[in-house]
């Protein structure tokens, strides 16, 4: 495990400390979890952008054309 020193505005530090206390976890755990969530969100965005770039409208339309045009089952209706 590594150590990192971070400078935070007092208001941000206070809010993080209060939320960590409310959650019953340490500041270290709170910040590590917040960082993990942010990294996950950014990595997901990158993944979806890459999938979008690889997409092919013609192939999509061809696959969609294979789907039968039928009414949904009653349990699947809105």
C-alpha positions as CSV (number, residue, x, y, z in Angstrom):
1,X,0.0,0.0,0.0
2,X,1.3,3.5,-0.8
3,X,0.9,6.8,1.0
4,X,-0.2,10.0,-0.6
5,X,-0.4,13.5,0.8
6,X,-3.3,15.6,-0.6
7,X,-4.1,19.2,0.0
8,X,-7.8,19.9,0.3
9,X,-9.8,23.0,0.8
10,X,-11.1,23.1,4.4
11,X,-14.7,22.9,3.3
12,X,-14.1,19.7,1.3
13,X,-12.1,18.2,4.1
14,X,-14.8,18.9,6.6
15,X,-17.5,17.4,4.4
16,X,-15.5,14.3,3.7
17,X,-14.7,13.9,7.4
18,X,-18.4,14.3,8.3
19,X,-19.5,11.8,5.7
20,X,-16.9,9.3,6.7
21,X,-18.0,9.6,10.3
22,X,-21.6,9.2,9.4
23,X,-20.7,6.1,7.4
24,X,-18.7,4.7,10.2
25,X,-15.5,4.5,8.2
26,X,-12.1,6.1,8.3
27,X,-11.1,9.1,6.2
28,X,-8.6,6.9,4.4
29,X,-11.3,4.4,3.5
30,X,-13.7,7.1,2.5
31,X,-11.2,8.7,0.1
32,X,-10.0,5.4,-1.3
33,X,-13.7,4.4,-2.0
34,X,-14.4,7.8,-3.6
35,X,-11.3,7.6,-5.8
36,X,-12.2,4.0,-6.8
37,X,-15.8,5.1,-7.8
38,X,-14.4,8.0,-9.8
39,X,-11.9,5.8,-11.6
40,X,-14.6,3.3,-12.4
41,X,-16.8,6.0,-13.9
42,X,-14.0,7.3,-16.1
43,X,-12.9,3.9,-17.2
44,X,-16.5,2.9,-18.0
45,X,-16.9,6.1,-20.1
46,X,-13.7,5.2,-22.0
47,X,-14.9,1.6,-22.5
48,X,-18.3,2.8,-23.9
49,X,-16.6,5.4,-26.2
50,X,-14.3,2.6,-27.6
51,X,-17.4,0.4,-28.2
52,X,-19.1,3.2,-29.9
53,X,-16.2,3.8,-32.2
54,X,-16.2,0.1,-33.2
55,X,-19.9,0.1,-33.9
56,X,-21.2,-0.4,-37.4
57,X,-24.6,0.9,-38.3
58,X,-25.0,-1.5,-41.2
59,X,-24.3,-4.5,-39.1
60,X,-26.7,-3.2,-36.4
61,X,-29.5,-2.7,-39.0
62,X,-28.9,-6.2,-40.4
63,X,-29.1,-7.8,-36.9
64,X,-32.2,-5.8,-36.1
65,X,-33.9,-6.9,-39.3
66,X,-33.7,-10.5,-38.1
67,X,-35.9,-9.7,-35.1
68,X,-39.5,-10.8,-35.6
69,X,-42.1,-8.0,-35.5
70,X,-44.5,-9.4,-32.8
71,X,-46.3,-8.0,-29.9
72,X,-44.5,-8.4,-26.6
73,X,-45.7,-10.9,-24.0
74,X,-48.2,-9.3,-21.6
75,X,-45.6,-9.4,-18.8
76,X,-43.2,-7.3,-21.0
77,X,-45.8,-4.6,-22.0
78,X,-45.8,-1.2,-20.5
